[in-house]
Amino acid sequence: MFHPERDLRFAILDIIKEDGKSISAISRELEERGFELHRLILTGYLRAMTDLSVLREKQVPPSKVYAPIKGREKDIYEVVGEGARSIYGDEENAGLLILYALGRLFRRPVFQEELARAGLSRQMPGRQATKEERLEAKQILVKSGFKIPDSSKAYVLETATLEGDYCELLARIVGSNWDLSYLVRETKQTKLAF
């Protein structure tokens, strides 16, 4: 799947890594990856990423070097995949929760490529979406700028048994992204349960 703007940002962050690179080096590597941008557009994009505190700019005469301020930003797929694995130790149940969570968040069937980005590369959980469900989901993504191959399969998981785990997953994601640990009450069991 390809999204014109989002993938460029991730590609730049992947190219720069920790050490930083010049505009020329970034431009060459982007061209190798299939991004054909005029150098002035790339310079403006890098400047915007600097203004948004994603990159830092350093003068190394005769050029400028860009380096990330923090590590590569995780997308929703990686965040959900890691969260599901932290709740479940085994891959099978984590896969079910990943499909359930993405399906609930997007309110549509989830494509195989999306599940792979969340870390599922084996047998996909849930049922395969019908042609109508798949076509409707594909239209939503195409309208947003994504490219979905016709051969790509989509999956649906319809079960209410994962609702509690889904709520726990969302709480962990929100808590970790905003470091809310100091606001969360730690529970202690005061009575023995029989």
C-alpha positions, 0 to 999 in steps of 0.5 A, spaced: 500 500 500 502 506 498 500 513 501 503 519 497 504 524 503 505 519 509 510 514 505 514 520 503 515 522 511 517 515 513 522 514 507 525 520 509 526 518 516 528 511 514 533 514 510 536 519 515 536 514 521 540 516 527 546 520 523 543 525 519 544 526 511 545 532 507 539 534 502 543 531 496 544 524 499 537 524 501 535 526 494 539 520 491 536 515 496 529 517 495 530 517 487 532 510 488 526 508 492 522 511 486 520 518 489 522 523 484 522 530 487 525 537 485 530 539 489 527 545 491 520 541 493 525 536 497 528 542 501 521 545 503 519 538 505 525 538 510 524 545 512 517 543 514 519 537 518 524 541 521 519 546 523 514 541 526 520 538 530 521 532 527 528 533 524 533 538 526 537 542 521 545 542 522 550 547 518 556 543 516 559 547 510 557 547 505 551 544 506 545 542 511 545 536 514 538 533 517 537 528 523 531 526 526 529 529 533 527 522 535 526 515 533 522 513 527 515 515 528 510 508 529 504 508 525 497 505 527 499 498 525 505 498 529 502 501 535 496 496 535 501 490 533 505 491 539 500 493 544 496 486 542 502 482 543 503 485 550 496 483 552 497 476 549 503 472 549 501 468 543 501 470 536 494 467 535 490 471 540 494 477 538 492 476 531 485 476 533 486 482 537 489 486 531 484 484 526 478 486 531 482 492 533 483 495 526 476 493 524 473 497 529 478 503 528 477 503 521 469 500 521 471 496 515 475 490 513 482 490 514 487 488 508 492 483 508 497 488 507 495 492 513 495 486 517 502 485 515 504 492 517 502 490 524 506 484 524 502 478 522 505 474 516 502 467 517 495 465 516 490 471 517 485 470 522 477 471 521 473 470 515 475 473 508 471 479 506 465 478 501 467 481 494 462 487 496 465 488 503 472 488 500 470 493 494 467 498 499 473 498 503 478 498 497 474 504 495 475 508 502 482 507 501 483 509 494 479 515 495 484 517 501 490 516 496 492 509 498 493 504 492 490 497 493 492 491 488 486 487 486 489 481 488 489 483 496 485 480 500 481 483 506 479 480 513 473 481 518 472 478 525 466 479 528 466 477 535 464 481 542 468 476 546 474 481 545 471 487 547 474 487 554 481 486 550 480 492 545 478 497 551 485 494 554 489 495 548 486 502 547 488 504 554 495 502 553 496 505 547 493 512 549 497 511 556 503 510 553 503 515 547 502 520 552 505 517 558 500 517 563 503 513 568 503 518 573 496 519 573 493 512 573 491 509 579 495 502 581 490 497 584 492 493 590 488 487 592 485 488 599 481 481 600 482 474 598 478 472 592 475 465 593 
